[in-house]
Every structure is written in C-alpha cells, then in structure tokens.
Amino acid sequence: MTATTATTATLTARRVLTDDGFRDDAAVTIEDGWITAVEPSSAPPEHHLLAAGFVDLQVNGHDDVDVATMTEQQWPRMRRLLLDQGVTTWCPTLVTAGRDRYEERLDHLARLAADDGAGPRLAGVHLEGPYLGALHGAHTGVPDGPVDLEWMASLPDIVRIVTLGPEREGAVEATRLLSSRGVLVALGHTSASYEQVLACVDAGARLFTHCFNATGPLHHRDPGAAGAALSADELTISLIADGVHVHPAVLRLAARCKPVGRTILVTDAVGWRAGRPGGRRLTVGDGAPRLPDGTLAGSSLTMDRAVRIAADDAGLGTEAALGAATSAPARLLGLDDRGTIAPGRRADLVALDPAGLVVGTWVGGARRRPATPARP
C-alpha cells in the first residue's frame, strides 16, 4: 500500500532492491523527497518490485524528439518519454557536429535543464565527439588532425561526459585536461591499439562508450580496443542491450569480464520516429534505426527494455541488470545521492510489474504514472 501525509509517503513492495540485494516484503519511507527508511512490512504489497530510478548516460533522443534540435515545446514530451521508461537521471547526448554549433546547443540545453520541474534530472551533457577515433559509424564531419586542447578547455560546465578516440593525436593530453575538470572521459568509435587505450586510462579515462559497437575487433594476439576495454578494471563499459547492437551471449561474456559495477546499460536512443534526427534520414529495420546504407544509427531502445533483455536474454539476472541501469552509472558520475534505495538517498524510484514493465516512476518522491504501458 501507499500511505501519505503532506511530506511523507510509504511504498510497499514484494521485492525492493538495495545495496545489499533484494529485500522481500519491504516498505520504503519517503520524507520531503528523500528516503528515510527501508524496513520489513507485513502490509499487502502495492508493488511487485521497487528499484532506484534508471540512469541513462547516452540519450540522443527518443521516439519523435531529437535532443540536438529539441524545442522548448518538445521538452515536456522528452521528459515524459524518459519517465515512462523509468529514467530519473539522464545525459542528453550530442553527436558530432561542427564546433561552432556546440555553443548554441549547449546553451539551449542548459536553459532547459534549469526547468527540470518534476521531470528526470539532467546530470550533464554527453558530447559523443567531435574528436572520435577512426570508426565514425553514423557520425559525419569528424575533424581531422589533433584534438584541439584549447577548445576542450573552453567547454562549459554543463558538459559532463566527452567521448573521444584514444588513437587521436593529443588524446592523452585531452584526457588529463578534462579529467582534471571533473569531466568523465569516455573512449569510443575507435580502432585504437591496446596500448593506446591503456595510455588514456592511465591519464584518467574511466568509460568505454557502447563497447563492441564502432570498436575494433578482439584478436588473441592483438587485443586492441575491445581487449583493453574488457581487461582494464578501471574502465566501465557501456552496452546497448537491444538484441541488435550486441548479441546476448556477448553481453553475458562482457559482464563476466568486468568487476562488479563496471558494466552499465545505455540506450543510445535517437528520435527515430522523426525520421531525420540530426538532419539524416533514418529507417527502422531489423529492430534498430539505420542509415540508408544499413549502418546502425543509435537505437529505438528504452531503458526498461534494456534491463529485461540483459536480465533474461543475456542471463545476467534481474539484480545485476538493474544495477547496471542504476547504481553503476550513478556511481560512475559521482552521483552519491541516488542510484540505490537506502536512507539518505533521493527518492528517485521505479516500480516494475512481474513482466518488468514500468508501472510508476518517482522523482524526488513525486510519482509520475506512465502515460501508456511501456513497450515490451
């Protein structure tokens, strides 16, 4: 059941995921938007499963909304689309563009972020580019030459993650510079050598963007970027668990290679229904958005579906899959006030039914019910 006063609410569930694993038949007490207690409950549970709200570090858009061109009128819809899939913290992601276009887009996102309201919290912007490695994928306009360190130093505070190619000239220096400013450096879109990846890890890189996608192959005598991503314990890898980008068996293998908490789920979703996110025509075929030549261009994935695929199809299990969508990404970004259900944490929560579908999302203790049932 849910008991409420003006400032207090109690949520009951058959299973509640905490840092210590699942607690059965538990009650979560919320006061003024914060969790104050997680205790046994003898009351009939209102919910099947409660977990911390999902944290998605790579969102280019969703459905008919493209982050890069999102208007103020589309902002409420974007928040609604995220809440419907259980996302309570996110990083809008800008793909490669001319450098003169970033300033306007970043300023616009900063203005929108100031009006979070009861929507999911914007943790900062993820720049996926422009200084990617050799495997550009769907990105266009990737500049030649070394990383422009002066431009990197000028990025505004709203930039929280930057993906760059470790084989680029100046990548190590850029990693040191960004890391010193508290920016999470991610490596990706790369055919870099094992040694080049590790050099950036030594300089402070801590994330590998959508591992295996736009990543050089793993070979037993030449481990390359994929081998470095799997074997460097300092690196967290993100994975697109839509059943298309990475085979479920490879998802399972990757999770086994990494220490606990070093695997996260991202959607890398795009505004696929708009047809031309970022100005490029897309069609959805074989389960994912693609360019006319068949190149994968982001996903149509939702975070709740990613959790279901990782838990069931890849065999990670519900607890590990939920951790990869909650505590692991929150910890990676240094968000110590969320990502798990425990006293002293934000009351950012998601309720799932027995099929793993979202039936309720809470941001700071305020409930938002899905507008429509989440897509399986």
Secondary structure, DSSP 8 states (H G I E B T S, - for coil): -EEE-SSEEEEEEEEEEETTEEEEEEEEEEETTEEEEEEE--S--SEEEEEE-EEEEEESEETTEEGGG--TTTHHHHHHHHHHTTEEEEEEEEE---HHHHHHHHHHHHHHHTT-TTS-EE--EEEE-SS--S--TT------SS--HHHHHT--TTEEEEEE-TTSTTHHHHHHHHHHTT-EEEE-SB---HHHHHHHHHHT--EETTTTTTB---BTTB-HHHHHHHH-TT-EEEE--SSSSS-HHHHHHHHHHS-TT-EEE---B--GGGS-GGG---EEETTEEE-TTS-B-SB---HHHHHHIIIIIS---HHHHHHHHTHHHHHHTT-TTSSS-STTSB--EEEE-TTS-EEEEEETTEEE--SS----
